[in-house]
Amino acid sequence: MLEVAQASEAQRYVRHGQKTNESFLDTVTLKLIIVVLLLVCVAGAGLAGTLNYFAIVEAVNSKLKDGEQFGLLGWWIGKTLRLHSEYRRLYPSGNLLRRQGYYFLAGATCLSIITVLLNFGFPVVIFFPAVSGIIAWAMFFQKNV
């Protein structure tokens, strides 16, 4: 009788171990599916932001003389801030910069969720959204840059 009880206990342990392993794999699989979907969202926000940026350049260039227009290549922070300034000057009530900020924040939010799902360290999980929010405010939502 004692041997049967020990065998039963061993079988429960094996079953429990398999069940734990299966639930672990299910959790990892679910996390990976969510991460892939979030990466697709990041790509979508990036594509939408790029198309929106082309619209901003086109809108500003339509009101500038030929020598003052912005080219589509060779972007750096100074040129970007100058474009934002010109857009705000030419279109005070325009919403393309705000929309650009929303696309940026959507991508940054998805990346922040990915850092949580992939168990990045606490400093990364806090630092990334904070820096993204400051950049978005400074570049897209602040009225005078």
Phi and psi in radians as a Rosetta constraint file:
Dihedral C 1 N 2 CA 2 C 2 CIRCULARHARMONIC -1.132 0.35
Dihedral N 2 CA 2 C 2 N 3 CIRCULARHARMONIC -0.666 0.35
Dihedral C 2 N 3 CA 3 C 3 CIRCULARHARMONIC -1.151 0.35
Dihedral N 3 CA 3 C 3 N 4 CIRCULARHARMONIC -0.675 0.35
Dihedral C 3 N 4 CA 4 C 4 CIRCULARHARMONIC -1.124 0.35
Dihedral N 4 CA 4 C 4 N 5 CIRCULARHARMONIC -0.728 0.35
Dihedral C 4 N 5 CA 5 C 5 CIRCULARHARMONIC -1.121 0.35
Dihedral N 5 CA 5 C 5 N 6 CIRCULARHARMONIC -0.721 0.35
Dihedral C 5 N 6 CA 6 C 6 CIRCULARHARMONIC -1.162 0.35
Dihedral N 6 CA 6 C 6 N 7 CIRCULARHARMONIC -0.709 0.35
Dihedral C 6 N 7 CA 7 C 7 CIRCULARHARMONIC -1.123 0.35
Dihedral N 7 CA 7 C 7 N 8 CIRCULARHARMONIC -0.728 0.35
Dihedral C 7 N 8 CA 8 C 8 CIRCULARHARMONIC -1.088 0.35
Dihedral N 8 CA 8 C 8 N 9 CIRCULARHARMONIC -0.726 0.35
Dihedral C 8 N 9 CA 9 C 9 CIRCULARHARMONIC -1.106 0.35
Dihedral N 9 CA 9 C 9 N 10 CIRCULARHARMONIC -0.712 0.35
Dihedral C 9 N 10 CA 10 C 10 CIRCULARHARMONIC -1.147 0.35
Dihedral N 10 CA 10 C 10 N 11 CIRCULARHARMONIC -0.705 0.35
Dihedral C 10 N 11 CA 11 C 11 CIRCULARHARMONIC -1.125 0.35
Dihedral N 11 CA 11 C 11 N 12 CIRCULARHARMONIC -0.711 0.35
Dihedral C 11 N 12 CA 12 C 12 CIRCULARHARMONIC -1.095 0.35
Dihedral N 12 CA 12 C 12 N 13 CIRCULARHARMONIC -0.684 0.35
Dihedral C 12 N 13 CA 13 C 13 CIRCULARHARMONIC -1.116 0.35
Dihedral N 13 CA 13 C 13 N 14 CIRCULARHARMONIC -0.753 0.35
Dihedral C 13 N 14 CA 14 C 14 CIRCULARHARMONIC -1.131 0.35
Dihedral N 14 CA 14 C 14 N 15 CIRCULARHARMONIC -0.803 0.35
Dihedral C 14 N 15 CA 15 C 15 CIRCULARHARMONIC -1.074 0.35
Dihedral N 15 CA 15 C 15 N 16 CIRCULARHARMONIC -0.757 0.35
Dihedral C 15 N 16 CA 16 C 16 CIRCULARHARMONIC -1.104 0.35
Dihedral N 16 CA 16 C 16 N 17 CIRCULARHARMONIC -0.741 0.35
Dihedral C 16 N 17 CA 17 C 17 CIRCULARHARMONIC -1.097 0.35
Dihedral N 17 CA 17 C 17 N 18 CIRCULARHARMONIC -0.728 0.35
Dihedral C 17 N 18 CA 18 C 18 CIRCULARHARMONIC -1.157 0.35
Dihedral N 18 CA 18 C 18 N 19 CIRCULARHARMONIC -0.721 0.35
Dihedral C 18 N 19 CA 19 C 19 CIRCULARHARMONIC -1.120 0.35
Dihedral N 19 CA 19 C 19 N 20 CIRCULARHARMONIC -0.728 0.35
Dihedral C 19 N 20 CA 20 C 20 CIRCULARHARMONIC -1.102 0.35
Dihedral N 20 CA 20 C 20 N 21 CIRCULARHARMONIC -0.748 0.35
Dihedral C 20 N 21 CA 21 C 21 CIRCULARHARMONIC -1.112 0.35
Dihedral N 21 CA 21 C 21 N 22 CIRCULARHARMONIC -0.739 0.35
Dihedral C 21 N 22 CA 22 C 22 CIRCULARHARMONIC -1.116 0.35
Dihedral N 22 CA 22 C 22 N 23 CIRCULARHARMONIC -0.758 0.35
Dihedral C 22 N 23 CA 23 C 23 CIRCULARHARMONIC -1.177 0.35
Dihedral N 23 CA 23 C 23 N 24 CIRCULARHARMONIC -0.574 0.35
Dihedral C 23 N 24 CA 24 C 24 CIRCULARHARMONIC -1.123 0.35
Dihedral N 24 CA 24 C 24 N 25 CIRCULARHARMONIC -0.777 0.35
Dihedral C 24 N 25 CA 25 C 25 CIRCULARHARMONIC -1.135 0.35
Dihedral N 25 CA 25 C 25 N 26 CIRCULARHARMONIC -0.669 0.35
Dihedral C 25 N 26 CA 26 C 26 CIRCULARHARMONIC -1.084 0.35
Dihedral N 26 CA 26 C 26 N 27 CIRCULARHARMONIC -0.722 0.35
Dihedral C 26 N 27 CA 27 C 27 CIRCULARHARMONIC -1.146 0.35
Dihedral N 27 CA 27 C 27 N 28 CIRCULARHARMONIC -0.777 0.35
Dihedral C 27 N 28 CA 28 C 28 CIRCULARHARMONIC -1.116 0.35
Dihedral N 28 CA 28 C 28 N 29 CIRCULARHARMONIC -0.743 0.35
Dihedral C 28 N 29 CA 29 C 29 CIRCULARHARMONIC -1.088 0.35
Dihedral N 29 CA 29 C 29 N 30 CIRCULARHARMONIC -0.778 0.35
Dihedral C 29 N 30 CA 30 C 30 CIRCULARHARMONIC -1.086 0.35
Dihedral N 30 CA 30 C 30 N 31 CIRCULARHARMONIC -0.751 0.35
Dihedral C 30 N 31 CA 31 C 31 CIRCULARHARMONIC -1.065 0.35
Dihedral N 31 CA 31 C 31 N 32 CIRCULARHARMONIC -0.763 0.35
Dihedral C 31 N 32 CA 32 C 32 CIRCULARHARMONIC -1.133 0.35
Dihedral N 32 CA 32 C 32 N 33 CIRCULARHARMONIC -0.668 0.35
Dihedral C 32 N 33 CA 33 C 33 CIRCULARHARMONIC -1.107 0.35
Dihedral N 33 CA 33 C 33 N 34 CIRCULARHARMONIC -0.769 0.35
Dihedral C 33 N 34 CA 34 C 34 CIRCULARHARMONIC -1.137 0.35
Dihedral N 34 CA 34 C 34 N 35 CIRCULARHARMONIC -0.709 0.35
Dihedral C 34 N 35 CA 35 C 35 CIRCULARHARMONIC -1.087 0.35
Dihedral N 35 CA 35 C 35 N 36 CIRCULARHARMONIC -0.759 0.35
Dihedral C 35 N 36 CA 36 C 36 CIRCULARHARMONIC -1.103 0.35
Dihedral N 36 CA 36 C 36 N 37 CIRCULARHARMONIC -0.761 0.35
Dihedral C 36 N 37 CA 37 C 37 CIRCULARHARMONIC -1.089 0.35
Dihedral N 37 CA 37 C 37 N 38 CIRCULARHARMONIC -0.691 0.35
Dihedral C 37 N 38 CA 38 C 38 CIRCULARHARMONIC -1.176 0.35
Dihedral N 38 CA 38 C 38 N 39 CIRCULARHARMONIC -0.636 0.35
Dihedral C 38 N 39 CA 39 C 39 CIRCULARHARMONIC -1.141 0.35
Dihedral N 39 CA 39 C 39 N 40 CIRCULARHARMONIC -0.617 0.35
Dihedral C 39 N 40 CA 40 C 40 CIRCULARHARMONIC -1.129 0.35
Dihedral N 40 CA 40 C 40 N 41 CIRCULARHARMONIC -0.692 0.35
Dihedral C 40 N 41 CA 41 C 41 CIRCULARHARMONIC -1.115 0.35
Dihedral N 41 CA 41 C 41 N 42 CIRCULARHARMONIC -0.695 0.35
Dihedral C 41 N 42 CA 42 C 42 CIRCULARHARMONIC -1.075 0.35
Dihedral N 42 CA 42 C 42 N 43 CIRCULARHARMONIC -0.787 0.35
Dihedral C 42 N 43 CA 43 C 43 CIRCULARHARMONIC -1.108 0.35
Dihedral N 43 CA 43 C 43 N 44 CIRCULARHARMONIC -0.717 0.35
Dihedral C 43 N 44 CA 44 C 44 CIRCULARHARMONIC -1.117 0.35
Dihedral N 44 CA 44 C 44 N 45 CIRCULARHARMONIC -0.741 0.35
Dihedral C 44 N 45 CA 45 C 45 CIRCULARHARMONIC -1.145 0.35
Dihedral N 45 CA 45 C 45 N 46 CIRCULARHARMONIC -0.657 0.35
Dihedral C 45 N 46 CA 46 C 46 CIRCULARHARMONIC -1.136 0.35
Dihedral N 46 CA 46 C 46 N 47 CIRCULARHARMONIC -0.747 0.35
Dihedral C 46 N 47 CA 47 C 47 CIRCULARHARMONIC -1.140 0.35
Dihedral N 47 CA 47 C 47 N 48 CIRCULARHARMONIC -0.784 0.35
Dihedral C 47 N 48 CA 48 C 48 CIRCULARHARMONIC -1.099 0.35
Dihedral N 48 CA 48 C 48 N 49 CIRCULARHARMONIC -0.692 0.35
Dihedral C 48 N 49 CA 49 C 49 CIRCULARHARMONIC -1.135 0.35
Dihedral N 49 CA 49 C 49 N 50 CIRCULARHARMONIC -0.674 0.35
Dihedral C 49 N 50 CA 50 C 50 CIRCULARHARMONIC -1.130 0.35
Dihedral N 50 CA 50 C 50 N 51 CIRCULARHARMONIC -0.797 0.35
Dihedral C 50 N 51 CA 51 C 51 CIRCULARHARMONIC -1.107 0.35
Dihedral N 51 CA 51 C 51 N 52 CIRCULARHARMONIC -0.670 0.35
Dihedral C 51 N 52 CA 52 C 52 CIRCULARHARMONIC -1.144 0.35
Dihedral N 52 CA 52 C 52 N 53 CIRCULARHARMONIC -0.677 0.35
Dihedral C 52 N 53 CA 53 C 53 CIRCULARHARMONIC -1.130 0.35
Dihedral N 53 CA 53 C 53 N 54 CIRCULARHARMONIC -0.670 0.35
Dihedral C 53 N 54 CA 54 C 54 CIRCULARHARMONIC -1.070 0.35
Dihedral N 54 CA 54 C 54 N 55 CIRCULARHARMONIC -0.661 0.35
Dihedral C 54 N 55 CA 55 C 55 CIRCULARHARMONIC -1.146 0.35
Dihedral N 55 CA 55 C 55 N 56 CIRCULARHARMONIC -0.668 0.35
Dihedral C 55 N 56 CA 56 C 56 CIRCULARHARMONIC -1.120 0.35
Dihedral N 56 CA 56 C 56 N 57 CIRCULARHARMONIC -0.820 0.35
Dihedral C 56 N 57 CA 57 C 57 CIRCULARHARMONIC -1.078 0.35
Dihedral N 57 CA 57 C 57 N 58 CIRCULARHARMONIC -0.763 0.35
Dihedral C 57 N 58 CA 58 C 58 CIRCULARHARMONIC -1.108 0.35
Dihedral N 58 CA 58 C 58 N 59 CIRCULARHARMONIC -0.726 0.35
Dihedral C 58 N 59 CA 59 C 59 CIRCULARHARMONIC -1.130 0.35
Dihedral N 59 CA 59 C 59 N 60 CIRCULARHARMONIC -0.751 0.35
Dihedral C 59 N 60 CA 60 C 60 CIRCULARHARMONIC -1.210 0.35
Dihedral N 60 CA 60 C 60 N 61 CIRCULARHARMONIC -0.770 0.35
Dihedral C 60 N 61 CA 61 C 61 CIRCULARHARMONIC -1.114 0.35
Dihedral N 61 CA 61 C 61 N 62 CIRCULARHARMONIC -0.491 0.35
Dihedral C 61 N 62 CA 62 C 62 CIRCULARHARMONIC -1.172 0.35
Dihedral N 62 CA 62 C 62 N 63 CIRCULARHARMONIC -0.369 0.35
Dihedral C 62 N 63 CA 63 C 63 CIRCULARHARMONIC -1.873 0.35
Dihedral N 63 CA 63 C 63 N 64 CIRCULARHARMONIC -0.013 0.35
Dihedral C 63 N 64 CA 64 C 64 CIRCULARHARMONIC -1.813 0.35
Dihedral N 64 CA 64 C 64 N 65 CIRCULARHARMONIC 2.740 0.35
Dihedral C 64 N 65 CA 65 C 65 CIRCULARHARMONIC -1.233 0.35
Dihedral N 65 CA 65 C 65 N 66 CIRCULARHARMONIC 2.877 0.35
Dihedral C 65 N 66 CA 66 C 66 CIRCULARHARMONIC -1.005 0.35
Dihedral N 66 CA 66 C 66 N 67 CIRCULARHARMONIC -0.709 0.35
Dihedral C 66 N 67 CA 67 C 67 CIRCULARHARMONIC -1.294 0.35
Dihedral N 67 CA 67 C 67 N 68 CIRCULARHARMONIC -0.312 0.35
Dihedral C 67 N 68 CA 68 C 68 CIRCULARHARMONIC -1.763 0.35
Dihedral N 68 CA 68 C 68 N 69 CIRCULARHARMONIC -0.067 0.35
Dihedral C 68 N 69 CA 69 C 69 CIRCULARHARMONIC -1.227 0.35
Dihedral N 69 CA 69 C 69 N 70 CIRCULARHARMONIC 2.693 0.35
Dihedral C 69 N 70 CA 70 C 70 CIRCULARHARMONIC -1.557 0.35
Dihedral N 70 CA 70 C 70 N 71 CIRCULARHARMONIC 2.322 0.35
Dihedral C 70 N 71 CA 71 C 71 CIRCULARHARMONIC -1.425 0.35
Dihedral N 71 CA 71 C 71 N 72 CIRCULARHARMONIC 2.827 0.35
Dihedral C 71 N 72 CA 72 C 72 CIRCULARHARMONIC -1.471 0.35
Dihedral N 72 CA 72 C 72 N 73 CIRCULARHARMONIC -0.195 0.35
Dihedral C 72 N 73 CA 73 C 73 CIRCULARHARMONIC -1.997 0.35
Dihedral N 73 CA 73 C 73 N 74 CIRCULARHARMONIC 2.826 0.35
Dihedral C 73 N 74 CA 74 C 74 CIRCULARHARMONIC 1.386 0.35
Dihedral N 74 CA 74 C 74 N 75 CIRCULARHARMONIC 0.801 0.35
Dihedral C 74 N 75 CA 75 C 75 CIRCULARHARMONIC -1.524 0.35
Dihedral N 75 CA 75 C 75 N 76 CIRCULARHARMONIC 2.450 0.35
Dihedral C 75 N 76 CA 76 C 76 CIRCULARHARMONIC -2.562 0.35
Dihedral N 76 CA 76 C 76 N 77 CIRCULARHARMONIC 3.046 0.35
Dihedral C 76 N 77 CA 77 C 77 CIRCULARHARMONIC -1.077 0.35
Dihedral N 77 CA 77 C 77 N 78 CIRCULARHARMONIC -0.674 0.35
Dihedral C 77 N 78 CA 78 C 78 CIRCULARHARMONIC -1.109 0.35
Dihedral N 78 CA 78 C 78 N 79 CIRCULARHARMONIC -0.776 0.35
Dihedral C 78 N 79 CA 79 C 79 CIRCULARHARMONIC -1.153 0.35
Dihedral N 79 CA 79 C 79 N 80 CIRCULARHARMONIC -0.686 0.35
Dihedral C 79 N 80 CA 80 C 80 CIRCULARHARMONIC -1.111 0.35
Dihedral N 80 CA 80 C 80 N 81 CIRCULARHARMONIC -0.799 0.35
Dihedral C 80 N 81 CA 81 C 81 CIRCULARHARMONIC -1.153 0.35
Dihedral N 81 CA 81 C 81 N 82 CIRCULARHARMONIC -0.605 0.35
Dihedral C 81 N 82 CA 82 C 82 CIRCULARHARMONIC -1.151 0.35
Dihedral N 82 CA 82 C 82 N 83 CIRCULARHARMONIC -0.707 0.35
Dihedral C 82 N 83 CA 83 C 83 CIRCULARHARMONIC -1.084 0.35
Dihedral N 83 CA 83 C 83 N 84 CIRCULARHARMONIC -0.767 0.35
Dihedral C 83 N 84 CA 84 C 84 CIRCULARHARMONIC -1.073 0.35
Dihedral N 84 CA 84 C 84 N 85 CIRCULARHARMONIC -0.740 0.35
Dihedral C 84 N 85 CA 85 C 85 CIRCULARHARMONIC -1.098 0.35
Dihedral N 85 CA 85 C 85 N 86 CIRCULARHARMONIC -0.782 0.35
Dihedral C 85 N 86 CA 86 C 86 CIRCULARHARMONIC -1.113 0.35
Dihedral N 86 CA 86 C 86 N 87 CIRCULARHARMONIC -0.709 0.35
Dihedral C 86 N 87 CA 87 C 87 CIRCULARHARMONIC -1.095 0.35
Dihedral N 87 CA 87 C 87 N 88 CIRCULARHARMONIC -0.773 0.35
Dihedral C 87 N 88 CA 88 C 88 CIRCULARHARMONIC -1.139 0.35
Dihedral N 88 CA 88 C 88 N 89 CIRCULARHARMONIC -0.604 0.35
Dihedral C 88 N 89 CA 89 C 89 CIRCULARHARMONIC -1.236 0.35
Dihedral N 89 CA 89 C 89 N 90 CIRCULARHARMONIC -0.759 0.35
Dihedral C 89 N 90 CA 90 C 90 CIRCULARHARMONIC -1.410 0.35
Dihedral N 90 CA 90 C 90 N 91 CIRCULARHARMONIC -0.532 0.35
Dihedral C 90 N 91 CA 91 C 91 CIRCULARHARMONIC -2.270 0.35
Dihedral N 91 CA 91 C 91 N 92 CIRCULARHARMONIC 1.342 0.35
Dihedral C 91 N 92 CA 92 C 92 CIRCULARHARMONIC -1.049 0.35
Dihedral N 92 CA 92 C 92 N 93 CIRCULARHARMONIC -0.539 0.35
Dihedral C 92 N 93 CA 93 C 93 CIRCULARHARMONIC -1.847 0.35
Dihedral N 93 CA 93 C 93 N 94 CIRCULARHARMONIC 0.264 0.35
Dihedral C 93 N 94 CA 94 C 94 CIRCULARHARMONIC -1.197 0.35
Dihedral N 94 CA 94 C 94 N 95 CIRCULARHARMONIC 2.613 0.35
Dihedral C 94 N 95 CA 95 C 95 CIRCULARHARMONIC -1.988 0.35
Dihedral N 95 CA 95 C 95 N 96 CIRCULARHARMONIC 0.116 0.35
Dihedral C 95 N 96 CA 96 C 96 CIRCULARHARMONIC -1.184 0.35
Dihedral N 96 CA 96 C 96 N 97 CIRCULARHARMONIC -0.652 0.35
Dihedral C 96 N 97 CA 97 C 97 CIRCULARHARMONIC -1.176 0.35
Dihedral N 97 CA 97 C 97 N 98 CIRCULARHARMONIC -0.695 0.35
Dihedral C 97 N 98 CA 98 C 98 CIRCULARHARMONIC -1.112 0.35
Dihedral N 98 CA 98 C 98 N 99 CIRCULARHARMONIC -0.739 0.35
Dihedral C 98 N 99 CA 99 C 99 CIRCULARHARMONIC -1.078 0.35
Dihedral N 99 CA 99 C 99 N 100 CIRCULARHARMONIC -0.703 0.35
Dihedral C 99 N 100 CA 100 C 100 CIRCULARHARMONIC -1.045 0.35
Dihedral N 100 CA 100 C 100 N 101 CIRCULARHARMONIC -0.711 0.35
Dihedral C 100 N 101 CA 101 C 101 CIRCULARHARMONIC -1.100 0.35
Dihedral N 101 CA 101 C 101 N 102 CIRCULARHARMONIC -0.676 0.35
Dihedral C 101 N 102 CA 102 C 102 CIRCULARHARMONIC -1.146 0.35
Dihedral N 102 CA 102 C 102 N 103 CIRCULARHARMONIC -0.704 0.35
Dihedral C 102 N 103 CA 103 C 103 CIRCULARHARMONIC -1.104 0.35
Dihedral N 103 CA 103 C 103 N 104 CIRCULARHARMONIC -0.752 0.35
Dihedral C 103 N 104 CA 104 C 104 CIRCULARHARMONIC -1.060 0.35
Dihedral N 104 CA 104 C 104 N 105 CIRCULARHARMONIC -0.813 0.35
Dihedral C 104 N 105 CA 105 C 105 CIRCULARHARMONIC -1.157 0.35
Dihedral N 105 CA 105 C 105 N 106 CIRCULARHARMONIC -0.605 0.35
Dihedral C 105 N 106 CA 106 C 106 CIRCULARHARMONIC -1.106 0.35
Dihedral N 106 CA 106 C 106 N 107 CIRCULARHARMONIC -0.799 0.35
Dihedral C 106 N 107 CA 107 C 107 CIRCULARHARMONIC -1.127 0.35
Dihedral N 107 CA 107 C 107 N 108 CIRCULARHARMONIC -0.740 0.35
Dihedral C 107 N 108 CA 108 C 108 CIRCULARHARMONIC -1.161 0.35
Dihedral N 108 CA 108 C 108 N 109 CIRCULARHARMONIC -0.638 0.35
Dihedral C 108 N 109 CA 109 C 109 CIRCULARHARMONIC -1.139 0.35
Dihedral N 109 CA 109 C 109 N 110 CIRCULARHARMONIC -0.773 0.35
Dihedral C 109 N 110 CA 110 C 110 CIRCULARHARMONIC -1.071 0.35
Dihedral N 110 CA 110 C 110 N 111 CIRCULARHARMONIC -0.742 0.35
Dihedral C 110 N 111 CA 111 C 111 CIRCULARHARMONIC -1.129 0.35
Dihedral N 111 CA 111 C 111 N 112 CIRCULARHARMONIC -0.632 0.35
Dihedral C 111 N 112 CA 112 C 112 CIRCULARHARMONIC -1.129 0.35
Dihedral N 112 CA 112 C 112 N 113 CIRCULARHARMONIC -0.721 0.35
Dihedral C 112 N 113 CA 113 C 113 CIRCULARHARMONIC -1.129 0.35
Dihedral N 113 CA 113 C 113 N 114 CIRCULARHARMONIC -0.654 0.35
Dihedral C 113 N 114 CA 114 C 114 CIRCULARHARMONIC -1.078 0.35
Dihedral N 114 CA 114 C 114 N 115 CIRCULARHARMONIC -0.715 0.35
Dihedral C 114 N 115 CA 115 C 115 CIRCULARHARMONIC -1.079 0.35
Dihedral N 115 CA 115 C 115 N 116 CIRCULARHARMONIC -0.607 0.35
Dihedral C 115 N 116 CA 116 C 116 CIRCULARHARMONIC -1.234 0.35
Dihedral N 116 CA 116 C 116 N 117 CIRCULARHARMONIC -0.794 0.35
Dihedral C 116 N 117 CA 117 C 117 CIRCULARHARMONIC -1.138 0.35
Dihedral N 117 CA 117 C 117 N 118 CIRCULARHARMONIC -0.565 0.35
Dihedral C 117 N 118 CA 118 C 118 CIRCULARHARMONIC -1.590 0.35
Dihedral N 118 CA 118 C 118 N 119 CIRCULARHARMONIC 0.192 0.35
Dihedral C 118 N 119 CA 119 C 119 CIRCULARHARMONIC 1.004 0.35
Dihedral N 119 CA 119 C 119 N 120 CIRCULARHARMONIC 0.773 0.35
Dihedral C 119 N 120 CA 120 C 120 CIRCULARHARMONIC -1.175 0.35
Dihedral N 120 CA 120 C 120 N 121 CIRCULARHARMONIC 2.855 0.35
Dihedral C 120 N 121 CA 121 C 121 CIRCULARHARMONIC -1.155 0.35
Dihedral N 121 CA 121 C 121 N 122 CIRCULARHARMONIC 2.792 0.35
Dihedral C 121 N 122 CA 122 C 122 CIRCULARHARMONIC -0.992 0.35
Dihedral N 122 CA 122 C 122 N 123 CIRCULARHARMONIC -0.730 0.35
Dihedral C 122 N 123 CA 123 C 123 CIRCULARHARMONIC -1.058 0.35
Dihedral N 123 CA 123 C 123 N 124 CIRCULARHARMONIC -0.672 0.35
Dihedral C 123 N 124 CA 124 C 124 CIRCULARHARMONIC -1.189 0.35
Dihedral N 124 CA 124 C 124 N 125 CIRCULARHARMONIC -0.736 0.35
Dihedral C 124 N 125 CA 125 C 125 CIRCULARHARMONIC -1.104 0.35
Dihedral N 125 CA 125 C 125 N 126 CIRCULARHARMONIC -0.586 0.35
Dihedral C 125 N 126 CA 126 C 126 CIRCULARHARMONIC -1.529 0.35
Dihedral N 126 CA 126 C 126 N 127 CIRCULARHARMONIC -0.720 0.35
Dihedral C 126 N 127 CA 127 C 127 CIRCULARHARMONIC -1.162 0.35
Dihedral N 127 CA 127 C 127 N 128 CIRCULARHARMONIC -0.788 0.35
Dihedral C 127 N 128 CA 128 C 128 CIRCULARHARMONIC -1.056 0.35
Dihedral N 128 CA 128 C 128 N 129 CIRCULARHARMONIC -0.882 0.35
Dihedral C 128 N 129 CA 129 C 129 CIRCULARHARMONIC -1.155 0.35
Dihedral N 129 CA 129 C 129 N 130 CIRCULARHARMONIC -0.611 0.35
Dihedral C 129 N 130 CA 130 C 130 CIRCULARHARMONIC -1.122 0.35
Dihedral N 130 CA 130 C 130 N 131 CIRCULARHARMONIC -0.821 0.35
Dihedral C 130 N 131 CA 131 C 131 CIRCULARHARMONIC -1.147 0.35
Dihedral N 131 CA 131 C 131 N 132 CIRCULARHARMONIC -0.707 0.35
Dihedral C 131 N 132 CA 132 C 132 CIRCULARHARMONIC -1.082 0.35
Dihedral N 132 CA 132 C 132 N 133 CIRCULARHARMONIC -0.725 0.35
Dihedral C 132 N 133 CA 133 C 133 CIRCULARHARMONIC -1.131 0.35
Dihedral N 133 CA 133 C 133 N 134 CIRCULARHARMONIC -0.713 0.35
Dihedral C 133 N 134 CA 134 C 134 CIRCULARHARMONIC -1.144 0.35
Dihedral N 134 CA 134 C 134 N 135 CIRCULARHARMONIC -0.762 0.35
Dihedral C 134 N 135 CA 135 C 135 CIRCULARHARMONIC -1.098 0.35
Dihedral N 135 CA 135 C 135 N 136 CIRCULARHARMONIC -0.781 0.35
Dihedral C 135 N 136 CA 136 C 136 CIRCULARHARMONIC -1.079 0.35
Dihedral N 136 CA 136 C 136 N 137 CIRCULARHARMONIC -0.766 0.35
Dihedral C 136 N 137 CA 137 C 137 CIRCULARHARMONIC -1.098 0.35
Dihedral N 137 CA 137 C 137 N 138 CIRCULARHARMONIC -0.814 0.35
Dihedral C 137 N 138 CA 138 C 138 CIRCULARHARMONIC -1.171 0.35
Dihedral N 138 CA 138 C 138 N 139 CIRCULARHARMONIC -0.650 0.35
Dihedral C 138 N 139 CA 139 C 139 CIRCULARHARMONIC -1.626 0.35
Dihedral N 139 CA 139 C 139 N 140 CIRCULARHARMONIC -0.508 0.35
Dihedral C 139 N 140 CA 140 C 140 CIRCULARHARMONIC -2.088 0.35
Dihedral N 140 CA 140 C 140 N 141 CIRCULARHARMONIC -0.493 0.35
Dihedral C 140 N 141 CA 141 C 141 CIRCULARHARMONIC -1.925 0.35
Dihedral N 141 CA 141 C 141 N 142 CIRCULARHARMONIC -0.323 0.35
Dihedral C 141 N 142 CA 142 C 142 CIRCULARHARMONIC -1.255 0.35
Dihedral N 142 CA 142 C 142 N 143 CIRCULARHARMONIC 2.413 0.35
Dihedral C 142 N 143 CA 143 C 143 CIRCULARHARMONIC -1.281 0.35
Dihedral N 143 CA 143 C 143 N 144 CIRCULARHARMONIC -0.725 0.35
Dihedral C 143 N 144 CA 144 C 144 CIRCULARHARMONIC -2.089 0.35
Dihedral N 144 CA 144 C 144 N 145 CIRCULARHARMONIC 1.942 0.35
